[in-house]
C-alpha cells in the first residue's frame, strides 16, 4: 500500500536526491492512515475488563507508595525527632 521509511530512504538515495517536504508529509500521512486501519477497537466486555485491571493496578501501586511514604516518614521522625 505505502512505502516503508527504509524503502523511501533507499529510493531517495538511489536517485541521488531527497524527496521534497510535501512528498515526505504525504508519505507520512499515508503511513499513518494505513496503521490506523489496522487498529481493532475492543468489545464492551474487553473494555470493562481492561478498565478493572487498570483500576486495580493503580490502587495497588497507590497503597504501596502510601505505605512506603509512611515508613520513610517514621524513619525521618526517628532520626531527626519531633
C-alpha positions in Angstrom: 0.0 0.0 0.0 2.6 2.5 1.0 6.4 2.5 1.2 8.2 1.9 4.5 10.6 4.6 5.7 13.5 2.3 4.8 12.3 2.0 1.2 11.7 5.7 0.9 15.2 6.5 2.1 16.7 3.8 -0.2 14.8 5.1 -3.2 15.9 8.6 -2.5 19.5 7.6 -2.1 19.4 5.6 -5.3 18.1 8.7 -7.3 20.7 10.9 -5.6 18.2 13.3 -4.2 15.8 13.6 -1.2 12.0 13.9 -1.6 10.7 17.4 -1.1 8.9 18.2 2.1 5.4 17.8 0.7 6.2 14.4 -0.6 7.5 13.3 2.8 4.5 14.7 4.5 2.2 12.9 2.1 4.1 9.7 2.7 3.8 10.1 6.4 0.0 10.7 6.2 -0.4 7.6 4.0 1.5 5.5 6.5 -0.5 6.9 9.5 -3.8 6.1 7.7 -2.5 2.6 6.9 -1.6 2.0 10.5 -5.0 3.4 11.8 -6.8 0.9 9.5 -5.1 -1.9 11.5 -6.5 -0.7 14.8 -9.1 -3.0 16.3 -11.5 -1.5 18.8 -12.2 -3.6 21.9 -15.6 -5.0 22.6 -17.6 -3.7 25.6 -16.6 -6.6 27.8 -12.9 -6.3 26.9 -13.1 -2.6 27.7 -14.7 -3.3 31.1 -12.1 -5.9 31.9 -9.2 -3.6 30.9 -10.7 -0.8 33.0 -10.9 -3.0 36.0 -7.4 -4.3 35.6 -6.1 -0.7 35.4 -8.1 0.5 38.4 -6.8 -2.5 40.5 -3.2 -1.9 39.4 -3.4 1.8 40.2 -4.9 1.1 43.6 -2.2 -1.5 44.5 0.6 1.0 43.4 -1.1 3.8 45.4 -1.2 1.6 48.5 2.4 0.6 48.1 3.5 4.3 47.7 1.4 5.3 50.7 3.0 2.5 52.9 6.5 3.5 51.7 5.8 7.1 52.5 4.6 6.2 56.0 7.6 4.1 56.7 10.0 6.7 55.4 8.2 9.3 57.5 8.6 7.2 60.6 12.3 6.8 59.8 12.8 10.5 59.4 11.0 11.2 62.7 13.1 8.6 64.4 16.4 10.1 63.1 15.6 13.8 63.5 13.0 13.7 66.2 9.9 15.8 66.7 
